Amino acid sequence: MSIEAVGLALLLGLAVWIFLIPFHNATNYDEGNYLAALTDLRHGFALGKDVYADQPPGWYGLLRFFAWIFGNSLTGVRTGLLIVSVAGVAAAWACARPFGPLPAFAAGALLVVAPPYPAQATQIEADTVAAVLALAALACAAWAYRGKGSVALATASGALIACAVSVKFSAATAVVPLAAVALFRRRLIPWSLLGLAAVGAAQLIAYRDDLAAITHGVIGQHTSALGSSHWSRRVNVHRLLHFLNSHTPFSWLVLAAAVATIWLIAIRAPGTRRLVAYWLFVPAAAGFILAMKPLLDHHLVILAVSLVVPTGAALGLAATRLRTEARIALAVLTVTFVAAGIFQQHRQLARSTAPEPEWVHRGANWLRAQTKSTDVVATDIPIVAYYAHRRLVPDFVDSSFTRLGVGELTPAEVSAELDRYHVQVAAIGRTFWADTAIRKVFDTRFRHRKAGPNIVFYSGSRTP
């Protein structure tokens, strides 16, 4: 086994060690949303037609695949996400490998320390998977569009970017560097387009009957949010401007890489054009960050991913153009900052570990005790329904503040869904409880109300 292979294996092992730190953390709202959707899909409800889809269908297909392979549990699905996140490190390495071993290792190591990627690595969010698939597409393009070229890799590149977009639209930002790389071997572009079209057509055919409902969930809610004044654009600008800050070693390496890139362009170093093509990923990702409303931590993953490959490649390329003494100094500096980043990530992740709150498990136990396995329950805390192993009203899998904030899930619609699924038991404590009109629907519909910590239980429906 070569030294390079051993080094890559050690790098991937390091990634597993860091990414596993928050593995058993409490779920966030989105994770409950997706896990509840997974339960409904596994019990015969259709995506779009029944289950509200706030991500493209590829994401839900992956969730079902992870549950099938690793088990339908929080740890099972998170195991799938862990493997994908570690594969992202390998993909970053592969993207920069055409520049040489040093740029490849720099790119892979940077992804291990690039916030918020480590914190999001095992969270059940679509952003990380989409970003990793985009990196894989870029890696295939990096190897396909060089030398004599490769038809197979060019086709795979198009297919992978289509898969990435089918998981989350943020991955579309990778089309910019992909297109720039493809210009080096234009004759292979039709093959990439063929791969993209094949995957896109397969998705359209598979979900043709529910396409309108899926499109409404995936695009409609977010489009309404973009036009809403409820969330200020200033937040996006502030977070983008402060994404790189002096408190993270990663930021200093990015700044050093930017300077190195300018120098490489000035001396017309070999490989500079491909390096510039990689840098085009960054403004595309920044545009997504500026547009997203409301902007949350997991949305920043695509920006972190967009930075690691050009940063690692630039530092590695610069090292190869320097004299021996300067090359050693740059290598030592890079290793030192990466090591500092690993220490920082380990400390931050270890400090933020927290188990699932006890009231969540009590709520799940109550729902399970009050219902039969075939019953459909209502809650605005989806993880409670998931832990209870009960189907949630399909349209309630996403009852987020964003969705209610853009005028969806009105009190009349909530009432209609409760009637449609003959709901006899409910537990609310988040958006439904905060919305006075929706809370009134539950108060008038159910005979009994019992308050618990952070959650209110309803039972005994007044309607037949």
N, C-alpha and C positions, 0 to 999 in steps of 0.2 A: 504494500500500500504506500502511495506517495506521500510526501510531507504535506502537500496541498490538501489531499483527501483527509488526512488526519486533522489538519487545521480546521477544515470545514466541519468535520464531525464534532470537534471540540466547541466550535462556535455555535452549532445547533444545540449541543448539550447545555451550553451557557444560556441560550435563549429559553430552553425548557425550564431551567432553574429559575430564571427571573419571571417568566410568564406564569409559573405555577403558584407564585406567592399569593395572589388574590383569588385562587381557584375556588375556594370554599366561601368566598364573601357572600353577603346578602345580595339578593337580586335587586336590580333597579326596576322601574316601572316597565320599560320596554321589554325586558326579559320576561316579565310576567305576561305581557301582551302576546309575545311570540309563542311562549310555551302554552298559553291557553288556546291560541289559534291552532297549535300543533295537536292538542287534544281533540278539538272540534274536527279538524281535518281527518284525523285517524278514526273518528267515529262516523264518517260518512258525509259530513257537511262539505259543501263545495266552496272553493275559494272564489270570492267575488260575489257569487250568487247568494251565498249564506254568510261565510266568514269575511268580515271586513278586511281588506288588504291595503295596508299602508306602505308596502314595498312590492316591487315586481315579483312575479310568481317564482322565479328562480330561487329566491331566498327561502320560500316556504318548501320548495322541493328539497333544498339542502337540509332544512330542519328535519324533514321526514327521513331523509337518508341517514343523518347523524343518529336519530332515534332508533332507526332500524339496525344500524351497525353497532352502536355503543350502548343502546338501551334508552328507553323513554324516561329519562330522569334528568334532573338538573346537571348532575356530574357527567352523565352520558353525553348530553348535547354539548356541554362545555369541553369535553374531551375532543369532540370533533373540531370545535373552534380552536383549541390549543394546537392541534395538528396543522390546521390551516395557517395559523399565525407563525408557527415555526417554518412551514413551507414558504412563507413570505420572506423570511431571512434568506433561505436558499435562492428564492427568485431574485432578490436584490443582488445577491452574490453573482448569479448568472447574468444579470443585466450588465454588470460592470466587468465581467470576466474577459470580454474581448479586448479590454484595455490592458489586461495583465492580472497576475495573482494579487498584487498589493491593492489595486483599486477594488477588486472583487471583495477581498476581506474587509476593506474599509467600509464599503457599502453595506455588507451584511451586518457588521458590528454596529454600524450607526443605527440600523433599524431596531436593534435590541435596546438602544438607549434613547430613541427619538420619542419624546412625549407627544401625544398620549398613547402611542402604540402599545407599550408594555402593559399599561393599566387596562386597555381595551382588549388585550389579546384573547382572553377567555370569556369576556362578556358576550352574551348572546345578542349581538348587534350586527346588522347587515354591512356596516361600513368597513369593518376589517376584512371580511370575506371578499367584498367587491374590490377593495384596494389590492389585496393579494392576487386576485385573478387578473387585475389590470397589470400588476408587476409581472406576472407570468406571461401575459400577452406581450409586454414590452421585451421580456427576456427572449422569447421566441423570435421576435422581430430583430433583436440585436444580432442574433445568430443567422437568421434567414437572409437578411439584407446585407450580407458582407461576403467578400470573396466572390465565388461563382453563384452563391445564393442557394437556398433550399426551398423547393416547392412545398414540401411537407410542413416545414416550420412556418412558412409564410401563411399557409392555410390555417395552421394551428393558432397563429397569432390572431387572425380575424375571428376564429371561433371562440377563443378565450376572451377577447374583449366583448363579444356579444354575450357570453356567459356572465361576465362581470357586470355589464349594464343590466342584465336580467335579474341581478341580485340587488343592485342599487344604482340609481342614475348618476351618482357622484363619480362612478368609474368612467363615465363618458369623457371626463377631463383628460384621460390617458390617450384619447384619440389624437390629441395635438402632437405629443412626442412620437406616437406611432406613425403618424402621417409624415413627420419630418424625417424619421429614420427610413421609411419606405422610399423616399425620394432618391436614396442612394442606389436602388435597384428597381427602377420603375416597372420593369417587365414582370415582376412578381406581385405587383399590387393587385391585379385581378384575382390571384389566388387567395389573398387575404380577404378580399371582398366576398369571394365565394364562401369561405369559412364563416364569415360574419352572416351572410345571407342564409346559409344552411341552418345555423343555430336560431337565428331570428324567425325563420319560417317554421321551424319545429315548435318553437314557443307559441307562435300565433295559431298553429293548427291544434296544439294540445289544449289551449284555453280559448278556442274560438267562440264557444257558447257563452262564456262569462267575461269576454274581453271588455265589454262596455262597463260592467260593474267594477272590474279590476282597475281599468283606466281611471274611473272616477275616484277610487280610493287612493291610487298611487299618485295621480296627477292633480285631481280636483282639490283635495285638502291642502296640498302644498302650494298650489297656485293661489288659492284663496288666502293662505297665510302670507305669501309674498306681497299681495296687494293690501294687506291689513296694516293699519297704523298701530295695532295693539303692541307690536314688537318693534322697537326702534332699531334702525339701521346703524346707529352709532355704536351699538354693542358689537356688531360684526366688525366694523372698522377698528374699534379698540382692540378686540381680540386678535385680529389679523396683525395689527401693528406691534402687538406685544407677544406674538407667538414666539418670536426669538427674543430672549432676554438674557441679561448677564448672569442670571442665576443657574443656567443650565450649560454644562460643557458642550452639549450638542449645538447650541447656538453659536458658540465661538468657532466650532469646527465648520459650520455652514458659512460663517463670515470669512474664515480663512480660505475656504474653497472658492468663494466668490472672487476673492483677490487672486487666487491661483488661476482661475479661469481667465480673468482679464490678462494676466501675464502670458498664459499659454496662447491666447489669441494674438497677442502682440508679437510673440516670437514665431507664430505660425507653426506650432508644434503639430506633429501627426496626430490624428484622432480628434482634433479640436472641433471639427464640424459635427461629429457625432455627439460630442460632449454638449455642445450648444443645443442640439436637438433634445437631449435629455433635460436641459434646464427649462425648456418650453413647458414641461409638465407643471412647473411651479406657478407661473401666472394663471394657467388654466385652473389649477386647484384653488388658487387664491380667489379667482372669480366665483367659484362655487361657494366658498366661505362667505364672501360678501353678499351673495344672493340668498343664502339659506336663512329662513325665518321659521321658528325661533332657532338660534344657533346653540347647539349643545356640544359637550365635550367630544362625543363620538364622531361628530361631523369633521373634527380636526384631523382625524386619522389620515384622510386622503392628502392633506397638506404635508404631514410628516413623511408619508411614503413618497410623495413627489420630490422631496428634498434629499433623501438618502442616496439615491443612485448618482445624481450629478455631483453631490458633495464628495462621496467616496471616490468616484472616478477622477474628479479634479485633483484631489489631494494625492492620489496614487500616481496620476500622470505627471503632476508637478515634481514628485519625488524622483521619477525616472529621468527628468531633464536637469536635475541639479547635480552638482559635484558630490563626491562621496560624503564629505563632512556635512554638507547641508542636507543631503538625502537622509543621513542617519538622524540628524537633528529633527527633521520634519516627521520621520517615522516615530521617533521617541515621543515627540509632542503629541502626535495623533493617538498613539497607544495610551499615553498618560491621560488625555482628555476622555477617551473612551472608557478607561478604567474608572475615572472619576464619575462618568455618567452611569456606569453600572452600579457603583456604590450608592450614588444618589437615588437611582431607581429602586434599588433594593430597600433602602431606608424608607423611602416614601411609601412604597407598596406595603412593606411590613407594618408601618404605622397605621395604615388605613384599613387593615383587615377587621372585619366585623361580621359575626354570624347573622343569620336571618332572625329578625325580632321574634320574640316568643309570641306576641299577639297574632302574628301571621299564622303560626302553627295552630294556635287556639281557634282562630277563625276557620281554618281548614278543617279541623277536627269537628267543629260545630256543624259546618255544612255537610260533612260526611255523615254525621250522626242523624241529621234531620232529613236526609234524602235517600232515595234509592239510587243504585248505580246508573239507572236509565234516565234519571231526572235531569232537567236542564235548570241551572241556577243563574241568578243575576248578581253581579258584583261590579264595582268600579275599581277593584283591586284584583286584577286577573290572576296573580300568582296564588291567591287564596283558593280559587277554583281549581287551579292546576294541582296544588298539593292535596286538595280534597278528592282528586281523581273524578271530578264531575265536569260535564259539558257546560260551557258558559254560553249564554245567549250569543250567537255568532256575531251579531252586530255590536256587541259590547266588548269584544276582545281589545278594541282600541276605544277607550272612553277618556282619552287624554285631554288635558287643558287646551291643547292646540286644536283638537277636533271640535270641542265645544266652543272654543273661541272664534272659530270661523262659521259658526251657525249650524253645525251638524249635530245630530242627536238632540233634537228638541224634546221638550216634555211630552208632546203628543207622540213622537216617534218612540220614545222610551216606553210609554204606556202601551203602544201598539205591539212592540216586541215582547213585552211581558205577557200580553194576551196571546200572541201567536204561539209562544212556546209553553203556555200554561204554567208559568213560574209560580211555585208555591213557597219558595225560600229565597231570601236575598241577604246580602251583606254589603253595606256601603260605608265609605269613610273618606272618600277622596273627592273626585269631581262631582259625582251625583249628590254627595252630601253638601258640597260647597254651593251648588246651584239650588237656590231656594225653590224654584218651580219644579225641578226634577225631584227634589227631596219630598215635596208635597205629594207627588205621584206615589211614592212608596208609602208615605204616611196614610194616605187614603185607601190604598189598595189592600194593604195587609192589616190583619187584626191585631197582631202582637208585635211589639218592638222591645228589644233588649239591647241596652248599651253596654259595650265593652271597651277596653282601651284601644283607641284609634279606629274603632269599627262599631257599626250598629247593625244588629241582626233583625231581620223581619221574617215572619212566618204566618201561615194561615191566611191565604188570599181570600178577599171578600168576593171575588168574581168566580163564577163557576168554571 
